[in-house]
Amino acid sequence: MTMQTPWYEKTVWIVVWCIFVWPVGLYGMWKSSRALVWKIVVTLAVVAPYAISLLTSLFTQTVAQ
């Protein structure tokens, strides 16, 4: 019986999931055995645009009213 490599240990799948369904990609990346530094860097790179967009829209609505 052969052991199959889990999807979260394959870099290609993590990149695909981070692009199309980022919560799944981040989950897989944190579950994998990758270095902690890469996990933090990629998490910030994926989450930062959403956080900036959210904050921008909140401040824009506040100023416009």
C-alpha positions, 0 to 999 in steps of 0.5 A: 500500500502506498502513501499518497501525499496530502494536497496541502503538501503540494505547493501547486495546490496551495497556490491555486487554492490561495488564488481562487479560494484563499481561506482554503489555501491558507488553511492548507498552508498552515497545515503543511510542514512549510517554514513558519516564516513563509506561512506568515509572509504568505498569510500577510500577502493574501489577507492584506489586500482584503484588510486594506480594501475593507478599511478603505471602504469603511473610512470612505463611507464615514467621510462621505456622510 
